[in-house]
Amino acid sequence: MERTIRYDRRTESLVFGETERVYRDVGYTMHVAELTSIKATDFRTALANGMADGDEVYIVEGDYEEFDDEYTPAGPVSFLQRQGGLFVRVEVVTKAHEDDDEGSPEALYRSALGPYLARHRAVLQNVEMVADQATSPWVWEFDIECSLRLRTVEDLYEIGRGAIALLDAFASGHLTRETTLDLLRAGHADVLIGQPEGPWLDVKSSHYDLDSTQGKISIAQAVSRFANAEHGGIVVVGMKGKKVPGGELIHSLHPVPVDGKTLRRYQSALEQHIYPPPDLLDIECHVTDGQGVVFLHMPPQPEELKPFLVHGAVVDGQVEGAFISIVRRRGEGSIPITAPAIHSTLAAGRALLRRGQISN
């Protein structure tokens, strides 16, 4: 089978399709749009055949025709050839120096990236601060080795891009739902301190009372709020919030007891009280010496599954088991889905059934 990229020894160039990339002053360069159809295994072979140890292929993200070796920096993701292996190299600008008194940035970075890379069949092989830097901010390089099986070079590039987003969030505190989940998995819930609760993040300082029906309904409502919202969300148990003008901020860690039955008890409560079962709901924890945080992650849900119903409601402090409740997240609070909205959804479904456009 013909390779998707090869090294031409005669011209000392990388050849793929109708395109040929010659060695420039900065090294070999490619555009990000060219990575889609190149197999990762072919790329490794081409680089091993034509490049010395430590040489890189730089990936240009902007207009390739306007790219200038001397004046225009390439993107923050490149590919490194070392001893026949292929590595994704990413650069991140931070204020952390390798000699910081507060601890080793390298150890923190490895810890932060570990769960993310493991989920993507990758491992961090090398971390170091770029030499010959006189002043802050400092540039750090991360070399990531990925499984190449059934992957394109674009797949590897996206893993590098994700690592940059996670490291930037770790350094700056600017978080998304995805990077927050990775930080929680890595045991860095402390990065959330000072962040606002909002449309996709809710924290609770103690466990829901899963021995009571009221507690089970409460956690079901907390999860269904995000299931009915547009962007999903995360419920974190084991952190304290603090009311401030205009909202609520995450104030501190407040680890909760976690044992071998904890996650299953949360799962059981949700199975009993949410209908339909949400897609891809994750219930996880990070624990040290029996104490930690529990986090329930709700990705955005298909519209055809909504609204998610909670079996049971709490009215004036009393559990009403025959009731159903429907809520969704708005900002830091929750709003009920109105009777007219429920009626219009049901009416539309009945009309489709009547016309035979969907099956019973």
Helices and strands as residue ranges (DSSP letters): E 6-8, E 13-16, E 19-22, E 28-31, G 32-34, H 40-50, E 56-60, G 64-66, E 77-82, E 85-94, H 105-119, E 122-129, E 138-146, H 153-172, H 177-185, G 189-192, E 201-204, H 213-228, E 233-237, E 239-244, E 247-253, E 256-257, H 262-273, E 274-275, E 282-288, E 291-298, G 303-305, E 309-315, E 318-325, E 327-330, E 333-336, H 339-355
